[in-house]
Amino acid sequence: MLWIQEHDLPDAWVFIVIGEKYGHTPDDSELAFLGWHSQPVLYESSLPHFLGTDAIGSVYAEREALFLAGFWRLGINSNIPTVLRTDSSTTSDQAAGTTCCQSNHLTFVLLRVSFRL
């Protein structure tokens, strides 16, 4: 994995967050762009923000992105309602707790923690 990180193109992810601010009537509602972030998947366990990815694959990139989007949202501590969407139904179901992971991989555990808070 570290060779991929050093010499090749590692998996990467991006997220954007759009919130909806409700008005007094449904017509008064408006969408608000809250922010975005992108990053390559980290495979180096000595890094302080390593999330446990120890294999190559989109499932890990999806989990890292949704985990960090969830924690980013929690950190804003705003009352603007927010919907997090992903292009991975598996990762979405894992975050929601409607499906599990066969191995309880660290990336899965951290994803579940971020959406249980």
PyMOL commands that set and color helices and strands:
alter all, ss='L'
color gray80, all
select helices_A, chain A and resi 2-7+26-28+58-76+89-96+106-116
alter helices_A, ss='H'
color red, helices_A
select strands_A, chain A and resi 12-21+30-40
alter strands_A, ss='S'
color yellow, strands_A
deselect
rebuild
show_as cartoon
